Amino acid sequence: MTLLHWTLPLPAGYRRDDVIAFHSRDGEAVAEQVTPTGLRKGILMQGVPVVLDVAFTDAAAICQADIDGDTDAGLQTPLHGALLNILGLRIDPQPFAQLAAGDPLLAPLVSVNPGLRIVQSASPFEALTWAIIGQQINLPFAISLRRTFILQAGRRHTSGLWCYPEARDVARLSVEDLTSRKFSRAKAETVLRLARLVDEGELSLELPPSGDVAAISQALLAVKGIGPWTVNYALLRGYGYADCSLHGDVAIRAALQKLLGEVTKPDMARTEQWLRQYAPHRTMAAAHLWASLHPKNNPPARE
């Protein structure tokens, strides 16, 4: 076993409970375990099982990577990046908060959720596969399928925690491996198609140094079974891209309907147009719209 250590300073007002809640969605905790003050998450990184261990203090996240094996060669930088992802430290919420401060519709949402952040998956591949798995089904069923997926394609760390698979692990599965476990054929085929393209080097999930997402968005849209919603969700959860337009998301449209006080949901075209005013911070606009659907986050009534 090899250990790596980091101490990551946390910004003022950091919402650790949100991070812990995000990683506690699977009640069986096969690949993520949480406590009131920390979390552990299993991932495969360059074929190596790793557990990311995070303990929160008031001002910092004390992080450790428990690596199965005798070397950390080539792992330190990507593991540090994975920690930034799972702790929601990629997108600074303050620029959007400043933009929304004078907005009569969004300012009340921001005021009840100051410091709201986008917590990400550990990697773009995890975000993409989760988006495919969870699309158009209810959340409990999606979490169940995700658990099955991890148990079929992932590997167990020596600590006992399962590690979320990489493309090469998923590519070894057959469609029947997944359909026999309640995956629809379309979901199974799309997940395997994505994994094989990545594993064979025909599709790279690496962003260019410029951070420009246009090329990777087009490459993903060319994969059969992956549409604009999946791409935008992956940009948000996988890359921490600050300007995702989630106009195709049903919950975003429901939140906008509620915010505008209208009888029916706005259609995708109108939602896209409405969100455009918040560029280049549309990801945080989506985060606050999602949060507004929870009763505890309802802003006070305006007079």
Secondary structure as GFF3:
##gff-version 3
##sequence-region A 1 303
A	DSSP	beta_strand	2	9	.	.	.	ID=ss1
A	DSSP	alpha_helix	16	22	.	.	.	ID=ss2
A	DSSP	beta_strand	32	35	.	.	.	ID=ss3
A	DSSP	beta_strand	38	45	.	.	.	ID=ss4
A	DSSP	beta_strand	48	56	.	.	.	ID=ss5
A	DSSP	beta_strand	60	67	.	.	.	ID=ss6
A	DSSP	alpha_helix	76	86	.	.	.	ID=ss7
A	DSSP	alpha_helix	94	100	.	.	.	ID=ss8
A	DSSP	alpha_helix	106	112	.	.	.	ID=ss9
A	DSSP	alpha_helix	124	134	.	.	.	ID=ss10
A	DSSP	alpha_helix	139	153	.	.	.	ID=ss11
A	DSSP	beta_strand	155	156	.	.	.	ID=ss12
A	DSSP	beta_strand	162	163	.	.	.	ID=ss13
A	DSSP	alpha_helix	167	170	.	.	.	ID=ss14
A	DSSP	alpha_helix	175	179	.	.	.	ID=ss15
A	DSSP	alpha_helix	185	199	.	.	.	ID=ss16
A	DSSP	alpha_helix	214	221	.	.	.	ID=ss17
A	DSSP	alpha_helix	228	239	.	.	.	ID=ss18
A	DSSP	alpha_helix	250	260	.	.	.	ID=ss19
A	DSSP	alpha_helix	268	275	.	.	.	ID=ss20
A	DSSP	three_ten_helix	276	278	.	.	.	ID=ss21
A	DSSP	alpha_helix	282	292	.	.	.	ID=ss22
A	DSSP	three_ten_helix	295	297	.	.	.	ID=ss23
###
